[in-house]
Amino acid sequence: MKLYDMAGPPSPRRVRIFLAEKGLELDREEINIREKAQFNPEFSSINPRLTIPALQLDSGVVLTESEAIQRYLEELYPDPPLFGDTPEERAIVTNRLRMIEVDGYMAVAEAVRNSIPNFENRALTGPRNFAQIEELGKRGIERIGYFFEDLDAILANSQYVAGDKYTVADVNALVAVDFAGMMKQAIPENCPNLKRWHDEVSARPSAKA
Ligand SMILES: N[C@@H](CCC(=O)N[C@@H](CS)C(=O)NCC(=O)O)C(=O)O
């Protein structure tokens, strides 16, 4: 098994934090997307979607979605459980993951990729080029604020994002909140529950991954 990875970008960090929580190390290769290494034929033949993380299994199959990688690793290494212990917990984790992906990660990506000059003509990842749309950049910023508020409301009633246990929902939410920092969007004063949670999960050793 081999993980195509890079320190810095958010999606691979989701997998690295998950691995750290499981106490796992994988064989890794860096794909430096700042230097456009995702376009090199050696990598594009492995992942034609041109994104990291990518996990190549011993069978040759390549997983190109961080959540698919996390779920696969959970099946292989169930302890500690990070997707919930019961059907209800697992359903809540999945529910939260979807919210984090759509309302959090995608909102920040929308802002970043439609406003930062480095992403000119690269408003979406992948093999096809897309022009930036300024209005989408602005909408992304607005949506980040709502994401913070919605997470704060969840965390007003529970210690962690999917209940009273630390799960993969905390991993991916932490990465989305930190990713918002790329647009200089910090946790606002009116989100004390989010701040309390962020301090707590950031203090876990895995957060350094
Ligand atoms: N849905 C994918 C997203 C992967 C993704 O967008 N990765 C970014 C780094 S965070 C990337 O590879 N970008 C390449 C590019 O910008 O061309 C996942 O969850 O893993």
The ligand as a Gaussian input file, in Angstrom:
#p B3LYP/6-31G(d) Opt

LIG

0 1
 N      -12.320000      15.027000      -2.997000
 C      -10.894000      14.853000      -2.867000
 C      -10.226000      16.214000      -3.053000
 C       -8.749000      16.077000      -3.314000
 C       -8.147000      17.434000      -3.648000
 O       -8.827000      18.371000      -4.127000
 N       -6.839000      17.536000      -3.420000
 C       -6.130000      18.770000      -3.720000
 C       -5.182000      19.102000      -2.578000
 S       -6.123000      19.519000      -1.142000
 C       -5.306000      18.576000      -4.989000
 O       -4.810000      17.488000      -5.225000
 N       -5.156000      19.621000      -5.806000
 C       -4.472000      19.526000      -7.048000
 C       -4.658000      20.765000      -7.878000
 O       -4.893000      21.828000      -7.297000
 O       -4.545000      20.674000      -9.097000
 C      -10.579000      14.272000      -1.480000
 O      -11.430000      14.357000      -0.605000
 O       -9.509000      13.695000      -1.280000

